Amino acid sequence: FVICVFVLFFYFNFDLYTHVIVFFFLMIRRPPRSTLDRSSAASDVYKRQIVRAVDDILKTEFDLPQGLADNSKTKIKVDVQGKKVEQEVHRVQILDPATGTGTFLAETIKHIHKKFQGQQGIWSNYVEKHLLPRLNGFELLMASYAMAHLQLDLLLTETGYKNTTNQRLRVYLTNSLEEASSENPNLFMSQWLTDEAA
């Protein structure tokens, strides 16, 4: 148990909200602050650099001047019940196949939000119509999945987003390396979990 807590604090970057929840439920002594500061600061820098690099690549290599904030759409053909149907989707889709507690998705939201400084009036509309529909994450572990939802919801609230349509975050409890299965085990809450993973 102590080793698991050690791994949680030193290898995953938990923000303030996550720290509060972990402390509340585990009720253990925190590691020395200086150690946390060093590992947290380094991982924050790496996350920011990776998100910025993706944004720059979208701008320079794919000719999308807004980068990650791009809201242009394209039409694709999708198979719906055996029929090909044309559907309009955003050109830039954001996917984190191993979301964990949502740190990369959170950093992406922060990066996009910076482009809306001084334009807070259009932020909620942008999030609802152009950010949430293309922000996707897959996570295998239930605790990390729950923390990702909490962290992203709190971050969006901090940025001034007001949810008016009850649109859910597109972070799913699933194994991104497995083939999809329609098998339905007869377990407690299995139908909810199956629907969530689908």
N, C-alpha and C positions, 0 to 999 in steps of 0.2 A: 504494500500500500504506500509506504513512504517513498519507495523507488518510483512508483507511478506519479506521485505528486511532484517529485524532483524532476522527472521528465516533462511534466506539464509546464512547470515554471521556467525551465531552462531551454527547452527546445521549441516551444510554441510561444508566439508573441501575443499575450493577452493584453487587451487594453483595460482601462479603468473599470468598465462595467463587468468585464469578465473576471477581473481580480475580486471585485466585491462579491460576486456570486460564488466563485470558488472558495473564498474565505468563509462565506456564510455557511455553505454546505459541508465543507471539510473541517472547519474549525481547527486549523493547525497553525503553527508558527511559520511565518514567511521567511524565505531565505534572505541573506543580507542584501540590503537595498543596492549597494554598489554593483553587485553581480547582476541583478535584474536590469539596472540602468544600462550597463554595457551591452548585454545581449539584446535587449529591447531596441536600443538605439541603432545597433548594427542592422538588425532585421528590418527596421523601419526604412532605413536608407536603401537597402536592397529592394524592398517592395516598391518604393517610389521610383527607383531607377528602372526597374523592369516595366512598370506601368508607363513611365515617360518614354522608354524606348519603343514600346508597342505603339504609343500615340504618334511618335515621330515617324515610324515606319509606315503607318497608315497615311500620314500626310505626304511623305516623300515618295514612297514606292507605289502606293495605290491611288495617289492623286485625290485624297479626301481631305480637303483643307481643315475640316473640323476634327479630324482624327477620331478618337474614341467617342467624342460627342456627336459624331455625324448621325443625322436622322433621316438620310435619304433611304428610299425603298426601292426594291426590285421585285419582279414577278418571277415566281418559280412554279413548276408543276409538281404537285404532291399527289400521292395515291390515297384516295379516300374510298374505302369499301370497294376496291377493285377498279375505280374510275380515276382517271387523271384530271385533277382540278387545278386551275391556275389560282395561286394565292400570292398576295402582296406581303412581303416581309422586309424588315430592315436589312440594309446591306451589311452593316457591321453588327455581328452578333458577339456577345461577350460570354465565354464559357470557361468555367473553372471546373475541370473534371475531378478534382480532389479538393473540394472546398475547405474542408476542415472547419475552422470557426469563422470563415468568411473574410479573412484578412485581405486577400488580394481583391476580392469584390469590393470590400470597403475602401481600399486604396483607390480603386478605379472610380468609385462614386465621388470620393474627395477630389480626385484629379478633374473629373468632369465638372463638379460643382464650382471649382475655381474659375471656370470659363463663364460662369453666370454671376460673378461678382458685380453688384450694382444693378442686376436684373432679377431680383428676387421675385418679382411679380409673375414672371413666366416660368419659374423653376418648378412649381408643383405640376403645372400642365405638362412641362417637358418630361418630368419623371414618370407621370402617369401614361403618357402617350408614346414616349420615345426611349425611356431608359428601362423601366421595369419589363416591358415586353421582350427586351433583348439581353437582359442580365440573367444568366443561367449558371447554376452550380449543382454539382452532384456530390453527395457525401454518403459514406458507408456507415459511419458510427452515429448512433442516435444522439449522444451527448453533444458531439461537435455540430451535428445538424441543428439541434435546438439552439446552441450558442450562436451559430451563424445567423439564424432567423432573428434572434434577439439583438445581436450586434448590428446587423444591417437595418433593422427597424429603428433602433435608437439613433443610428447615424443619420438616416433619412429624416427623422423627426428633428434632430439637431440642425440640419441644413435648412429647415423651414418647410419641408414637404408636408402637406396636409392631405391625407388619404380620403378621397371623397367617393371612390368607387369600390372600396373593399377588395382591390386587386391584390392578390397574394404575391409574395416573393417567389421567384421561380428557382428555389433551391430545393432539390429533391433528395429524399432518403433512398439511395439506390447504389448499386455497385456499377460504376461506369465501365468496368472491364468484363462484365458478364453479358451474355446474350439475354434479350428480353424473354421473360417466361410468363405464360398465362396460367401456370399452376397456382392453385389457391389452397395453401395448407389450412387445416382446421385448427387454428390457434387463437388465443385471446387477442382481439384487435387485429386479426390477420387481414380482414377485408380492408380496414383503413390503411394498414401498412402496404398492402398490395396496390391499392389505389394511389397511394403516395409515391410508390416506386415506379408506377407505370408512366 
